[in-house]
Amino acid sequence: MQQDIPKRRTTSMMRFIFSLAFLSTIGLPVSAQDMPLSQILIEGEGWELVSAGYKFTEGPAANEKGEVFFTDVPESKIYKIDLDGNVTLWAEETNATAGLMFGADGVLYGTSIGGGAIVKFSADGKMVPVADGISCNDLVVDGHGNIYFTDHTNGNVMHIPVGGKPKVVAQEITFPNGLILWNDQQSLVVSDMRGANLWNFRVETDGSLSFKQPYSTMELPVGSIESGADGMTTDKDGRIYVCTTKGIQVFDTTGRYCGVVSKPQRAFLSNIAFGGTELDTIYVTCSDKVYKRKLNTKGIRYAVEVQKP
């Protein structure tokens, strides 16, 4: 509404000025150039259905080849999408594994919600616990093998150092859900499903998190105070893509809102990942289906490709 425009502009400007100051403390790239959606959307390219008939899909993750793996959480199954688009069952009896992420070691890691454990999978799909006795939702694995995961039950972000045990590194987020590392792995972003903020943290050398800040404010559905934010990914230029109730909200390297990519169907949008040989296609899990869409940008295998500022 028109009467809200001056206040909104003032708020956006204050957030932008704060972002510039904050980025200077954590080493993220600062660009004065706008990054509108027109830079990444390709005319004539829309959503394409990959596969359907599941109960609830989650956790898309690409391996080194660009093949994409995803879960059907209630069925405790993991599927693989090969480079020709064929979908095959890859693992069963995963104890409601939801989030997935490949590490730099080429191993697939996951959050077993049913088992209360962070797990990893052998090449033949066998599940091995990394840490148990926990509450978990989504995870990210850095280039050194350290794991961060969200504990939505207690409002925490957890860290598992290589060979170590889980410990709390951030607290007091209403419903921490998705999380992702920036391309240089020097900061971590966490989505709040029941709030409007993306929370940004600096990653310290010991794996702890500091400088908690509401880095970006997501657009909310009319009449709601909840974003419905879930899984996230980044592209080679540092944009962050967030699955929300309104669609895929995109933010630039300074936290500014670039726009929203419509959902492929009117259903819950849970997660997103770049895949394919060139990593130029986003794959999204949307309730009972998986879709893909080619973009004019590329993702990164950031567990391997650490980008220096």
Beta strands, then each sheet from edge to edge (+ up, - down):
strand 1: 48-52
strand 2: 57-62
strand 3: 68-72
strand 4: 77-81
strand 5: 87-92
strand 6: 97-102
strand 7: 108-112
strand 8: 117-121
strand 9: 127-132
strand 10: 139-141
strand 11: 147-151
strand 12: 156-160
strand 13: 167-170
strand 14: 176-181
strand 15: 187-192
strand 16: 197-203
strand 17: 209-217
strand 18: 232-234
strand 19: 240-244
strand 20: 247-251
strand 21: 257-261
strand 22: 269-275
strand 23: 281-286
strand 24: 289-294
sheet 1: 1+ 24- 23+ 22-
sheet 2: 2+ 3- 4+ 5-
sheet 3: 6+ 7- 8+ 9-
sheet 4: 10+ 11- 12+ 13-
sheet 5: 14+ 15- 16+ 17-
sheet 6: 18+ 19- 20+ 21-
end
